[in-house]
Amino acid sequence: MDVRETLDKGVRYQIYKSFEETTKPPTTEEISEYFDIPISQAEESFQRLANAHQIALSPGSYSIWMAHPFSSIPTNYTTTIG
């Protein structure tokens, strides 16, 4: 596994953890701070995850729309945790 794959795996985990703990996805700024990386690396990781259909980004931004089964926008479906 290369460095980018390792980062992306950690970022994906943090995305799910954020949804679980706060009901919201993390921002690239929060990911940048958590992993102590430049925001550009967090953006690149989000883009790779989106290209791999692991997350969905809001059009034209790095804001996370979805990381199945979680959604940052209202849907007709609910998720129960716990």
LOLUMLUM-459649 format. One line per 2 residues: their letters; for each residue x, y, z of N, C-alpha, C. Coordinates in steps of 0.2 Angstrom, whole numbers, always signed. Example, Ala and Ser with C-alpha at 12.3 -4.5 7.8 and 13.67 -1.06 7.14 Angstrom:
<sites>
as	+66:-28:+39:+62:-22:+39:+66:-16:+39 | +64:-11:+35:+68:-5:+36:+64:+0:+39
</sites>
This chain:
<sites>
md	+4:-6:+0:+0:+0:+0:+5:+6:+0 | +3:+11:-5:+7:+17:-5:+5:+22:+0
vr	+8:+28:+1:+7:+33:+5:+0:+36:+4 | -2:+37:-2:-8:+40:-4:-14:+35:-2
et	-13:+29:-3:-18:+24:-1:-19:+24:+7 | -13:+24:+10:-14:+24:+17:-17:+30:+20
ld	-16:+36:+17:-19:+42:+19:-27:+42:+18 | -28:+39:+11:-35:+39:+10:-39:+34:+14
kg	-36:+29:+16:-40:+24:+21:-41:+28:+27 | -36:+31:+30:-37:+35:+36:-42:+41:+36
vr	-42:+44:+30:-47:+50:+29:-54:+47:+29 | -54:+41:+25:-61:+38:+25:-64:+36:+31
yq	-59:+33:+35:-61:+32:+42:-63:+38:+46 | -60:+43:+46:-61:+49:+49:-68:+52:+47
iy	-69:+51:+41:-76:+54:+38:-82:+50:+41 | -81:+43:+42:-86:+40:+45:-87:+41:+52
ks	-81:+42:+55:-81:+43:+63:-84:+50:+64 | -83:+55:+60:-86:+61:+61:-94:+61:+60
fe	-96:+57:+55:-103:+57:+54:-106:+53:+60 | -103:+48:+62:-105:+44:+68:-105:+49:+75
et	-100:+53:+76:-100:+56:+82:-103:+63:+82 | -104:+66:+76:-107:+73:+75:-112:+74:+71
tk	-114:+69:+67:-119:+68:+62:-117:+73:+56 | -111:+75:+55:-109:+79:+50:-102:+77:+47
pp	-101:+78:+41:-94:+76:+38:-89:+81:+40 | -82:+79:+40:-77:+84:+42:-76:+88:+36
tt	-73:+94:+37:-70:+98:+31:-63:+96:+30 | -61:+99:+24:-54:+97:+22:-49:+101:+27
ee	-52:+106:+30:-48:+110:+35:-47:+105:+41 | -52:+102:+43:-52:+98:+49:-48:+91:+48
is	-48:+89:+42:-44:+83:+40:-37:+85:+40 | -35:+91:+37:-29:+94:+37:-26:+94:+44
ey	-29:+97:+48:-27:+98:+55:-26:+91:+58 | -31:+86:+58:-30:+80:+61:-24:+76:+59
fd	-23:+76:+52:-17:+72:+49:-11:+76:+49 | -11:+83:+51:-5:+87:+50:-3:+87:+43
ip	-7:+88:+38:-5:+89:+31:-8:+95:+28 | -5:+97:+23:-8:+103:+19:-15:+102:+17
is	-19:+107:+17:-26:+107:+15:-26:+104:+8 | -21:+106:+3:-21:+103:-3:-21:+95:-3
qa	-17:+92:+1:-17:+85:+2:-24:+82:+4 | -27:+86:+8:-34:+83:+11:-39:+84:+5
ee	-38:+89:+1:-43:+90:-5:-41:+84:-10 | -35:+83:-11:-33:+77:-16:-36:+71:-13
sf	-35:+70:-7:-38:+63:-4:-46:+63:-5 | -49:+68:-4:-56:+69:-5:-58:+67:-12
qr	-54:+70:-17:-55:+69:-24:-54:+62:-26 | -49:+59:-23:-48:+52:-25:-53:+47:-22
la	-55:+49:-16:-61:+45:-13:-67:+46:-17 | -69:+52:-20:-74:+53:-24:-74:+49:-30
na	-68:+49:-33:-67:+46:-40:-68:+38:-39 | -66:+36:-33:-67:+29:-32:-74:+27:-29
hq	-78:+32:-29:-85:+31:-27:-86:+29:-20 | -81:+31:-16:-81:+30:-8:-85:+36:-5
ia	-85:+42:-8:-89:+47:-5:-92:+51:-11 | -96:+55:-10:-99:+60:-15:-98:+67:-13
ls	-95:+71:-17:-94:+78:-16:-99:+82:-19 | -100:+88:-15:-105:+93:-18:-102:+96:-24
pg	-106:+97:-29:-103:+99:-36:-99:+106:-35 | -93:+105:-38:-88:+111:-38:-85:+113:-31
sy	-85:+108:-27:-82:+109:-20:-79:+103:-17 | -76:+104:-11:-74:+98:-8:-78:+96:-2
si	-84:+99:-2:-89:+97:+4:-92:+90:+3 | -92:+86:+8:-94:+80:+7:-102:+80:+7
wm	-105:+77:+2:-112:+76:+2:-114:+69:+5 | -111:+64:+3:-112:+57:+6:-106:+53:+7
ah	-107:+49:+11:-102:+43:+12:-107:+37:+15 | -109:+34:+10:-115:+29:+12:-113:+25:+18
pf	-119:+24:+22:-125:+26:+22:-127:+33:+24 | -122:+37:+26:-123:+44:+28:-123:+49:+23
ss	-127:+54:+25:-128:+60:+20:-128:+66:+24 | -125:+71:+21:-125:+78:+24:-131:+82:+22
ip	-135:+80:+17:-141:+83:+15:-147:+79:+17 | -152:+82:+18:-158:+78:+20:-160:+74:+14
tn	-162:+68:+16:-165:+63:+12:-171:+60:+15 | -174:+55:+11:-180:+52:+13:-179:+46:+18
yt	-172:+45:+19:-170:+39:+23:-167:+41:+29 | -167:+37:+35:-164:+39:+41:-159:+33:+43
tt	-154:+35:+46:-149:+30:+49:-149:+31:+56 | -149:+25:+59:-149:+24:+67:-143:+21:+69
ig	-140:+24:+73:-133:+22:+76:-134:+20:+83 | -131:+14:+84:-131:+11:+91:-136:+6:+93
</sites>
